[in-house]
Amino acid sequence: MDLKAFAERLEALARELEAQLARAESLREVEALRVRALGKKGELKQALASIGALAPDARKEAGRIANAVKARLEGALADARARVEVLERKRRMEAERIDPTLPGRRPPLGARHLLSRSLEEMVAIFRAMGFALEEGPEIETERHNFDDLNIPPEHPARAMHDTFFLRDLAGYVLRTHTSPVQIRAMRAWRERGMQPPLAVVAAGRVFRCDEDATHSPMFHQIEGFVVDRHISLAHLKWTLRRFLEAWFARTAPIRLRPSYFPFTEPSVEVDIGCLICEGRGCRVCKESGWLEVLGAGMIHPRVLENAGIPPERFSGFAFGLGVERLVMLKYGVPDLRWFFQGDVRAGGM
Ligand code: PHE
């Protein structure tokens, strides 16, 4: 081989590599070409190995040519790398392209349950009248739920029919009403050495074995009571009227009908003039012009005694109202079960 052939061989090598670099589309291809041309076992190295076969006086020139080709290839590689880098960035941006004009995905907005909001609002009305908020457990002793409230063991309200008993917890029930909070609150006040007047409101879940369009095994009650000297039914009536007018945001007549609860004497049921027909008579009030909204009465002396308050010196009134019923009447909810089935379609109210 002579110098000319050597030069041609390198020229061919450089041309071929330049052509291939021009077609390369990725950094990986460029790198593979570099290894092939300039790597340890690359074509340039192989060409250089053949320098020894040249005539001694041609070797220097051959070395010069080889160096020039090497520099040319390095330049071509650098150019290709720069070009391909731009290409790759473009591809990447294309793949990661986002459309900023697309409207965002709005998560459906949650809302507090109508019952929770109503419960809070009702309690706020009583608090504004000076009632203090107390609470009691949902799992209650039979003693608080019944005995202390003057409901003896043979009383029908204690029958399996209404009450959820706890299989593994003898002596406990799911409270069937919020009235046991009366006992708890009066005792707590006594223990703290506090003297009447006492005005307490309590709100929460109660449980009864019962289910249809107007009964649910779990529902909510608000209990309220006041104990002081000379408390009378007149105080009860005034308080309830103030509450109902605040809740329904309108004036409305109320009436007390004689009734019976073991823990109040006398006991009354409280009706409000029908909000739908204004007392003329309609389907909702069953043509009576009145809607029953709660039970109440004067706290039975035995209940005061059970809670450590001397009935000779103090008297009190108490009431218990069904939260669901008051919410249904105010917002026109036709079926009690809607509150608990979690179907949001009717939730626009
Ligand atoms: N606890 C009674 C009930 O659940 C309601 C009530 C409370 C009646 C307070 C009188 C006094 O039905």
Residues whose N, C-alpha, C, O or C-beta is under 5 A from the ligand:
A	BS01	LIG	T176 H177 S179 F261 T264 G295 A296 G297 A318 F319 G320
